[in-house]
Amino acid sequence: MNAMKNAEKPTRCDIIVVGAGFGGMYAIYKFREMGFNVVGIEAASDVGGVWYWNRYPGARCDLMSVDYSYGFSDEVQQEWTWSEQFAAQPEILAYANFVADRLELRKHFQFETRVTSAIWDEKAKLWRTTTDRGEVLEAPFCIMATGPISIPKDPEIDGISRFKGQLLRAQKWPHEPIDFSGKRVGVIGTGSTGIQVIQEVGKLVTNCLSSSARQAGPCPCGTMTSARNTTPK
Ligand SMILES: Cc1cc2nc3c(=O)[nH]c(=O)nc-3n(C[C@H](O)[C@H](O)[C@H](O)COP(=O)(O)OP(=O)(O)OC[C@H]3O[C@@H](n4cnc5c(N)ncnc54)[C@H](O)[C@@H]3O)c2cc1C
């Protein structure tokens, strides 16, 4: 969809939703059902939010998979079952895609577009949002479903710009597979992400060194296969 083809003339709608993660997808669905004209804007090329971006090896939820299931639609709930108690990223992203297809949510989103400003016009009682494509969208309501962790923070390490090896960030993991075989890998951070990465990448490499400023206290999740099978029927 391109809701905002004309950069010269602002596009008007009832509600702007920024973000196509689990929050933004629900907002689009809910407001559409209430009869509002909603437009979603998402920087990524598809739905899923953090589960679209975080494709690093070992990425999975630490809350039970079933808690990710949308409870608002009985149809959606009945048509999906999780294969593991703590689902891995590909399955959570597959679920987001399944919901987007099933509820026809994608047609309301403009993807690969970043909102660069949102300014409240007190006189017109409108939010005027601008995108990195130079488009302007106006609405009385603007929902920031932008999530708490969608912008990664680069580590401030002296000399990092001179590092000659491949530098990967968990949040912006490439879509193509990475060949780690026989390589030496350093992982910075031992929070839940670092630990997930080390467990998977450590199996493939010659040497895996991890480093963190503080000790993390993760618990083994002991992921188990769900009694029922996955994938939509
Ligand atoms: C590996 C991992 C495991 C996690 N496990 C759990 C868990 O077990 N339990 C739990 O509760 N939470 C967990 N989380 C946290 C996660 O943030 C939430 O689960 C949830 O998916 C967040 O959804 P959201 O829609 O609020 O935001 P997000 O999924 O972050 O979606 C926000 C979207 O907004 C877009 N966006 C941001 N700014 C702009 C802009 N200016 N213009 C356009 N688009 C923009 C981003 O591209 C992103 O797609 C985990 C996260 C990760 C990465």
Ligand as a Chemical Component Dictionary entry (heavy atoms), coordinates in Angstrom:
data_LIG
# 
_chem_comp.id                   LIG 
_chem_comp.type                 NON-POLYMER 
_chem_comp.pdbx_formal_charge   0 
_chem_comp.three_letter_code    LIG 
# 
loop_
_chem_comp_atom.comp_id 
_chem_comp_atom.atom_id 
_chem_comp_atom.alt_atom_id 
_chem_comp_atom.type_symbol 
_chem_comp_atom.charge 
_chem_comp_atom.model_Cartn_x 
_chem_comp_atom.model_Cartn_y 
_chem_comp_atom.model_Cartn_z 
_chem_comp_atom.pdbx_ordinal 
LIG C1  C1  C 0 14.490 -11.725 21.463 1  
LIG C2  C2  C 0 13.383 -11.013 22.172 2  
LIG C3  C3  C 0 12.649 -11.701 23.118 3  
LIG C4  C4  C 0 11.587 -11.074 23.749 4  
LIG N1  N1  N 0 10.855 -11.806 24.619 5  
LIG C5  C5  C 0 9.814  -11.225 25.226 6  
LIG C6  C6  C 0 8.990  -12.005 26.085 7  
LIG O1  O1  O 0 9.215  -13.192 26.281 8  
LIG N2  N2  N 0 7.950  -11.381 26.690 9  
LIG C7  C7  C 0 7.664  -10.060 26.463 10 
LIG O2  O2  O 0 6.697  -9.563  27.017 11 
LIG N3  N3  N 0 8.422  -9.329  25.646 12 
LIG C8  C8  C 0 9.467  -9.867  25.019 13 
LIG N4  N4  N 0 10.211 -9.131  24.150 14 
LIG C9  C9  C 0 9.905  -7.696  24.034 15 
LIG C10 C10 C 0 9.082  -7.262  22.804 16 
LIG O3  O3  O 0 9.396  -5.919  22.714 17 
LIG C11 C11 C 0 7.591  -7.453  22.985 18 
LIG O4  O4  O 0 7.350  -8.821  23.143 19 
LIG C12 C12 C 0 6.671  -7.005  21.823 20 
LIG O5  O5  O 0 6.835  -7.854  20.695 21 
LIG C13 C13 C 0 6.796  -5.564  21.465 22 
LIG O6  O6  O 0 5.765  -5.244  20.525 23 
LIG P1  P1  P 0 5.435  -3.752  20.132 24 
LIG O7  O7  O 0 4.410  -3.805  19.039 25 
LIG O8  O8  O 0 5.103  -2.971  21.342 26 
LIG O9  O9  O 0 6.781  -3.122  19.590 27 
LIG P2  P2  P 0 7.832  -3.610  18.486 28 
LIG O10 O10 O 0 7.733  -5.038  18.220 29 
LIG O11 O11 O 0 9.140  -3.037  18.897 30 
LIG O12 O12 O 0 7.343  -2.855  17.160 31 
LIG C14 C14 C 0 7.592  -1.497  16.963 32 
LIG C15 C15 C 0 7.726  -1.224  15.478 33 
LIG O13 O13 O 0 7.720  0.168   15.291 34 
LIG C16 C16 C 0 8.588  0.466   14.226 35 
LIG N5  N5  N 0 9.010  1.842   14.378 36 
LIG C17 C17 C 0 9.666  2.398   15.422 37 
LIG N6  N6  N 0 9.863  3.702   15.202 38 
LIG C18 C18 C 0 9.328  3.969   13.984 39 
LIG C19 C19 C 0 9.216  5.151   13.199 40 
LIG N7  N7  N 0 9.690  6.338   13.625 41 
LIG N8  N8  N 0 8.599  5.082   11.991 42 
LIG C20 C20 C 0 8.115  3.889   11.530 43 
LIG N9  N9  N 0 8.188  2.728   12.233 44 
LIG C21 C21 C 0 8.783  2.788   13.452 45 
LIG C22 C22 C 0 9.756  -0.504  14.371 46 
LIG O14 O14 O 0 10.416 -0.717  13.136 47 
LIG C23 C23 C 0 9.028  -1.758  14.867 48 
LIG O15 O15 O 0 8.738  -2.649  13.812 49 
LIG C24 C24 C 0 11.264 -9.725  23.478 50 
LIG C25 C25 C 0 12.014 -9.046  22.512 51 
LIG C26 C26 C 0 13.049 -9.689  21.862 52 
LIG C27 C27 C 0 13.827 -8.933  20.822 53 
# 
loop_
_chem_comp_bond.comp_id 
_chem_comp_bond.atom_id_1 
_chem_comp_bond.atom_id_2 
_chem_comp_bond.value_order 
_chem_comp_bond.pdbx_ordinal 
LIG C1  C2  SING 1  
LIG C2  C3  SING 2  
LIG C2  C26 DOUB 3  
LIG C3  C4  DOUB 4  
LIG C4  N1  SING 5  
LIG C4  C24 SING 6  
LIG N1  C5  DOUB 7  
LIG C5  C6  SING 8  
LIG C5  C8  SING 9  
LIG C6  O1  DOUB 10 
LIG C6  N2  SING 11 
LIG N2  C7  SING 12 
LIG C7  O2  DOUB 13 
LIG C7  N3  SING 14 
LIG N3  C8  DOUB 15 
LIG C8  N4  SING 16 
LIG N4  C9  SING 17 
LIG N4  C24 SING 18 
LIG C9  C10 SING 19 
LIG C10 O3  SING 20 
LIG C10 C11 SING 21 
LIG C11 O4  SING 22 
LIG C11 C12 SING 23 
LIG C12 O5  SING 24 
LIG C12 C13 SING 25 
LIG C13 O6  SING 26 
LIG O6  P1  SING 27 
LIG P1  O7  DOUB 28 
LIG P1  O8  SING 29 
LIG P1  O9  SING 30 
LIG O9  P2  SING 31 
LIG P2  O10 DOUB 32 
LIG P2  O11 SING 33 
LIG P2  O12 SING 34 
LIG O12 C14 SING 35 
LIG C14 C15 SING 36 
LIG C15 O13 SING 37 
LIG C15 C23 SING 38 
LIG O13 C16 SING 39 
LIG C16 N5  SING 40 
LIG C16 C22 SING 41 
LIG N5  C17 SING 42 
LIG N5  C21 SING 43 
LIG C17 N6  DOUB 44 
LIG N6  C18 SING 45 
LIG C18 C19 SING 46 
LIG C18 C21 DOUB 47 
LIG C19 N7  SING 48 
LIG C19 N8  DOUB 49 
LIG N8  C20 SING 50 
LIG C20 N9  DOUB 51 
LIG N9  C21 SING 52 
LIG C22 O14 SING 53 
LIG C22 C23 SING 54 
LIG C23 O15 SING 55 
LIG C24 C25 DOUB 56 
LIG C25 C26 SING 57 
LIG C26 C27 SING 58 
# 
